[in-house]
Amino acid sequence: MKILVIGPSWVGDMMMSQSLYRTLKARYPQAIIDVMAPAWCRPLLARMPEVNEAIAMPLGHGTLGLTERRRLGHSLRSNGYDKAYVLPNSFKSALVPFFAGITQRVGWRGEMRYGLLNDLRILHKPAFPLMVQRYVALAYDKSTITSAKDIPQPLLWPMLNVTDDEQKRTCAAFSIDRARPVIGFCPGAEFGPAKRWPHYHYGTLAGKLIDAGYQIILFGSAKDKEAGSEIIAALTPSQQEWCRNLAGDTQLEEAVILLSACQGVVTNDSGLMHVAAALNRPLVALYGPSSPDFTPPLSHQAKVIRLIEGYHKVRKGDAAEGYHQSLIDITPDSVLAALTDLLAASKDN
């Protein structure tokens, strides 16, 4: 069987989609699985052994590009795909498999995709509370999976592997002394400060960890560079020697490798949180208005800290500097305690 998956366009969603690929490969060991996704996803897909080929989607997020999608679909007709899985819920995401003439096209109903998808699933959201469950359910016949309780257990969570040699080379390239244990911080979040733990809390925590013998690496995109600089500014000169701001300075491939070299990770609700979870790093995930009830870190070594309940649709924080009060109220000492417990448990295993 040859399968085409139209993948998500966000780091976290792409990581969670690996559970579908792992499930398909477990059910159909001889299946060949190709994934069409934005080119930046290639470093993640390349570390998923279930994926045969990453096919670049050249159109940006939100672009219809009907002519280009028709051309892409026609170019794939010779690949002989038997089945397609469309993970995004948009109308346009279902066009390429349709134009490719793939016999069976599977996905949730989404934006009026009748005809484009011929194995159309109707989503009852309370029946599948987690995004990863919605992905994995597509691997089964819709008559057998009517809720998350019907999905065979255990759920195959995302899992990325990095070799020790890759860690050594990449740490050397960034002049990171591996003799001192590393804690990774991911202080950014795509939707801005409302989903971020305050930089001054990160600074306080960094100081405590550095004094305890750790070094800190700050991860993120170029948009997170300023937040990283603010964290470092909160440290004493001697502490600053052991805190590196790599936000915007690493490619995604490098960030994945360096995260795998961390003893532990402290992160906001972000794409890198899901990468760290897939690397099985001891992980403290800090949530505010967004809810872990839908997209939690999928790891037995993760601890979620959240002081409110329910989902709060907030794009701008309600307190100083745009932070959300519920995140301000999470103290550095509580995060340190959670991280310390996780690190101790990791050593025992």
HELIX and SHEET records of a PDB file:
HELIX    1   1 VAL A   11  ARG A   27  1                                  17    
HELIX    2   2 ALA A   39  CYS A   41  5                                   3    
HELIX    3   3 ARG A   42  LEU A   45  1                                   4    
HELIX    4   4 LEU A   66  SER A   75  1                                  10    
HELIX    5   5 ARG A   77  ASN A   79  5                                   3    
HELIX    6   6 LYS A   92  ALA A   94  5                                   3    
HELIX    7   7 LEU A   95  PHE A   99  1                                   5    
HELIX    8   8 LYS A  125  ALA A  127  5                                   3    
HELIX    9   9 MET A  131  ALA A  137  1                                   7    
HELIX   10  10 ALA A  148  ASP A  150  5                                   3    
HELIX   11  11 ASP A  164  ALA A  173  1                                  10    
HELIX   12  12 PRO A  193  LYS A  195  5                                   3    
HELIX   13  13 HIS A  199  ASP A  211  1                                  13    
HELIX   14  14 ALA A  222  ASP A  224  5                                   3    
HELIX   15  15 LYS A  225  ALA A  233  1                                   9    
HELIX   16  16 PRO A  237  GLN A  240  1                                   4    
HELIX   17  17 LEU A  252  SER A  260  1                                   9    
HELIX   18  18 GLY A  271  ALA A  278  1                                   8    
HELIX   19  19 ALA A  320  GLY A  322  5                                   3    
HELIX   20  20 GLN A  325  ILE A  328  1                                   4    
HELIX   21  21 PRO A  332  ASP A  348  1                                  17    
SHEET    1   A 6 VAL A  51  ALA A  56  0                                        
SHEET    2   A 6 ILE A  32  ALA A  37  1                                        
SHEET    3   A 6 LYS A   2  ILE A   6  1                                        
SHEET    4   A 6 LYS A  83  VAL A  86  1                                        
SHEET    5   A 6 GLN A 104  TRP A 108  1                                        
SHEET    6   A 6 ASP A 119  ARG A 121  1                                        
SHEET    1   B 6 CYS A 243  ASN A 245  0                                        
SHEET    2   B 6 GLN A 215  LEU A 218  1                                        
SHEET    3   B 6 VAL A 182  CYS A 186  1                                        
SHEET    4   B 6 GLY A 264  ASN A 268  1                                        
SHEET    5   B 6 LEU A 283  LEU A 286  1                                        
SHEET    6   B 6 ALA A 302  ILE A 305  1                                        
END                                                                             
